[in-house]
Amino acid sequence: MNLDRAIVLLIASANAVAGFAPPTPGSFTVARQYSSAISSSVLFSEVEDATEVEEEPKADQFETSIYVGNISFDLTDGEISDAFAAYGEVVKVSMPTDRNTGKSRGFAFVKMANAEATAAAIGALNESELGGRTIYVSESLPKDQVADNKKKFNQRNKKEEGAKIYVGNLDFGTTSETLKETFAEYGEVKDCFIPSDYDGNPRGFAFIQMEEESALKAIEELNGIELDGRTIVVNKSLPKGQKAKRRGE
């Protein structure tokens, strides 16, 4: 391309040395054709270069995210990633934090590389234990579908798993193992959950899941007993906003 331009400059210089002789019609035509050929060559070369460096468009990435609820406030995004990596490539882990404290809000979102890995992770990890807590794993849904699905989920759990028991006035040192052993005398303990605050400290109450008949026996026998130096309150779990009554009230 530089050689072509040099030839054009050389022709122009020769015409100037010849005394600025006006070009003949024939020379005008030859010069015009030659110039056009050079321009076409340059443009073609530039297009050819651009074609060589142009990257092929990437395939659309899998966009569905996974919701992970009830996670420990001490859990890191790396630990969550490790748990999900057993079922496929983890693209991203996002843990929303409280704007005031900067600490985890107790849930996260995980994006896997494809639909197969997403389905495998949800099927394997839902209601499994991670960081000492039972996590709930499902496909992330639009907000208008969450409430309806939660209602259906609670109804199904109530039917399949029996009764949820509230255990209050617990000593802060009481562990889930102690609670399971205590309630297991009256039937199978399907789940035991001790809520904690942002610092990871127990909040002084727990929830036990048992079959309906076993739950009624446990409530009758355990309400008001002493456990780890505290008189505990045991009754059916009440709707949010209602407090359990202590014995004698």
Residue, then its C-alpha position, 0 to 999 in steps of 0.5 A: m500500500n505504501l509503494d502505490r502511494a509512492i508511485v503516485l507522488l513520483i508521477a506528480s513530481a515528474n509533472a511538476v518538473a516538466g514545467f507544469a504542463p497541462p495533462t493530456p486527456g489520456s493521462f488524466t484518464v490513466a491517472r484517474q483509473y490508477s487512483s481508483a484502483i489504488s483506492s479500491s485496493v486500500l479499502f479492500s485491504e482495510v475490510e479484509d483486516a477488519t474481518e480478520v480481527e472481528e470476533e464471532p458473537k458469543a452465545d447467550q449466557f444462561e440467565t436463571s439464578i438460584y435463591v439460597g435462603n436461611i444461610s448463616f450470617d457467618l457464611t462466606d460467598g466462597e463457602i457457598s460457591d464451593a457447595f454449589a461447585a459440586y454440581g457444575e460451574v458456578v458463574k457468580v455468587s451474590m450475597p446482599t448485605d445490610r446497608n447499615t451493618g454491612k453484614s449478610r441479610g441471611f440469603a444469597f443468589v447463585k448463578m450456574a453455567n447452565a440449566e443442567a447444573t442449576a437443576a442438579a444443585i437445587g435438587a441436591l442442596n434444598e433443605s440440606e445443612l450448610g454452615g450449621r443451618t438448614i438452607y432452602v434452595s430454589e429457582s429465583l422467581p419474580k416477586d409477584q410469584v414468591a408470595d404464592n409459592k411460599k403459601k403453597f410451600n407452607q401448606r405442603n409442609k404443614k400437611e406432610e411434616g406435621a406440626k411446628i413447635y415453638v420453644g422459648n426462653l432457652d438458655f443461649g448455650t443450648t444447642s440444637e443437639t440438646l433440643k433434638e435429644t430432648f424432643a426425640e423421646y416423643g417421636e422423630v424430630k424432622d427439623c430443629f432450627i435456632p435463629s441467630d442475630y447478625d453476630g451469630n449469637p442465639r436469640g433464645f428460642a427455637f423451632i422443632q418440626m415433628e409429626e402432629e401426634s408426636a408434637l402434641k405429646a412433646i408439648e404436653e410433657l415438655n412445656g414448663i420443664e427446666l432445660d440448661g437452667r431455664t424454664i422453657v416454654v413449649n407450644k404450637s408455633l404461632p403466626k408472626g406477631q403473636k407471642a407464646k404464653r408462659r405457663g400460668e398466664 
